[in-house]
Amino acid sequence: MNPNSYKTKCSPTWCPGCGNFGIEWAIRQALAELEIPSHEVVVVFGIGCSGNMADNLKVYGFHALHGRALPVALGVKLANHKLKVLAVAGDGDAYAEGTNHLIHTSRYNPDITYIVCNNHSFSLTTGQASPTSRTGYVTKTTPWGEIKKPLNPLALSLVSGASFVARGFAAEPQHLKDLIKVGINHKGFAHIDVFQQCVTLNKVQTLEYFRERIYKLDEKNHDPHNRDLAMDKLEKDEKLPIGIFYQESRPTYESNFPQIEKEVLVGKELGKINLDDLIAHL
Ligand code: SF4
């Protein structure tokens, strides 16, 4: 297996230099190195420039409604928990329309890897301010600058109970690929926020902006099992650390259901269920 095993014949429609190229490569390379066959992977996409990855990735895919990638991914996981389930969304999709799903999926802890392509902008709709845009960010709909404080998405998922919280950078694809591999192997909800340059619309958080501020947590001996330390790094660090902030071992949501312990839900024969008895019982 190699990264090209997970490529369709479609060419990406992203602008040249878009961070989505690096993120897509990191996902394909991670799947190849983990030797997961295409037919055992489902990726659920949100709406946004990153969602166009649905055309390029040769795996089972579902392009969900705006903000609804996680509930669909959870449905897939419960229907067939043997599959590797990933969800890919942009920051607008994940942290505006989809915020409630992020909170509750963090709490549930299903074995899903959530990759959020965070370019701090609603880029598909020409660059309006998103929940991660900085205060003062000027766009067509905020001509005097964004007046709201930005959301801290990883701090939100951490306090909501996510068992794996990490950050990558699209222009560090090898590092991101390693994060995605750990996230896929993690038994539980893995939230990986990925800083991504939008070369066309975001002229503030550029490649240079990120490069000046980013450093790697594992080069600073960060302990990813210390939750308080993780929160400190997420809230107080003036630089932009990338890597694993926090990881804990906790039962997955689906492991609580004895009905699917031995057999996947989709493998059960519906013919053996008497619907009249079931309705009478209810
Ligand atoms: Fe990428 Fe921005 Fe172009 Fe969208 S608008 S494809 S995020 S560079």
Residues whose N, C-alpha, C, O or C-beta is under 5 A from the ligand:
A	BS01	SF4	W14 C15 C18 C49 S123 Q197 C198 V199 T200 L201
